Amino acid sequence: MGTEWDTLRKQARHLENDIDMKLIAFNKVGVGAASSSTTASNNTDTSPLLGDHVFESLSLEIEQMLDKLSNINEKMSEIPNSGAAIMHVLQRHREILHGYRQEYLKIQANHTTRMEREELLRGSGLGTSSPSTSGLSRRDMYLKENTHLHSSSSLVNDQISIAMETKEHLTSQRQHLKRFQTRMHDISNRFPLISR
């Protein structure tokens, strides 16, 4: 048991270290670290994200490594063990695997969201297909989108101001009508014949 357990444990630790390094690289590619160097040159800014090929190959490689680590963990759990320490070590390896899977899925989801946002910017007329924005870089597109958001925010603030003014006018009218009603009530009490 001892040598097989030790061999599997060393393989698991080595694989965990490799997966950790791959996840760091995968995250950098996923958030666009590979394409950030291209944002300096305008001719490649409007091209599809560089690093998609690298992202897909890293994704496949990490998925295979996670499956391999899962198999090693299963082999370790099949070895008859004696002691709480071994159970603790096995549980720790499972937790590490689970953490790596979660991180992998999170990076993939972030990358997918980013790609959809890029596609949305291109599809909404902010991309290269529009003649007015044909020379814009990604940075310019983001700045233009930020300007649109700011103007939308200003319009919403204006509408809120109009609503508040309307509320104040309605409150003022209500008070005038209450005063008028009170005066009419006072007059009808003073001169009961008028109310008939």
Secondary structure, DSSP 8 states (H G I E B T S, - for coil): -HHHHHHHHHHHHHHHHHHHHHHHHHHHHHTTHHHHGGGGSGGGTTSS-TTHHHHHHHHHHHHHHHHHHHHHHHHHHHS---SHHHHHHHHHHHHHHHHHHHHHHHHHHHHHHHHHHHHHHIIIIISTTSGGGTT--HHHHHHHHHHHHHHHHHHHHHHHHHHHHHHHHHHHHHHHHHHHHHHHHHHHHH-TTTT-
